[in-house]
Amino acid sequence: MKRRSTCLCTKLQLVHDGEIDKSSICHCNACQKRTGSTYGAQVVLAKNKVSILGEFQIYNFTSDEGNLVKFHFCPNCATTLFWEITFFPDHYVAALGCFDDANIAAPTFSVYEDRKHSWVILPDSITEHVG
């Protein structure tokens, strides 16, 4: 199944052909700042099933654990569409909310819960809780 993800201006697109590997919610400070919200929602995609269309810029960030994260964003509208993390070398992580298809599988795990805002209520689909 092909799914398309776009930035706000649609000049940068990600097309994924296959099943979603994982879907999650992340409460880390970087996701909160990247999204301007209380958490980020994302999917993990095998790189060999992804096509990237359009130009992007990269912002390199070092996570709390020391992993290099390469945020790929549109140089026109600044949407962070996808990123790479050194511990997932064969995968992209993509912002869930940028996909055209609103029926992508609900997140099943939540990470950095020690940074979760107290009023955030997690969906019933979350079965794994980490820190």
C-alpha positions, 0 to 999 in steps of 0.5 A: 500500500502506498502512502504519501506524506507531505510538508505544509507547502507540498514541495517535499514529499515522502512516499512509502510503499508497504506496511508501517513497521512501528508507530509511537508517541514521543514526549522527549524535549526535542519532539516537543520543540520540533512539533511545538506540542506536548509530544510527537507522533511518528512512524518507523519506515524501512528506507528501501520502501521510501521515495523522497521527492523534492528538496530538503535541508538537514538539521543535525541534533545529538539526542540525550543518549548521544545518538545523532538525529538528522532532521530533514525539513522543507527549506520553503515551509520548514516542516520537519517531514522525516528524520534518521537516527543512528540506532535505526540505520535502515529506517526513517522516522516520519511525522505521523501527522504529515501523511495524507492517510488519516487511517495509519495504525494508531501508536502502540508505544510511548517513550520518554514518559517521564517528560509527559505533560501531566494532563496528556491522556494516552490512547488505548492503543498504547501497550508499551510504556518507556521512561 
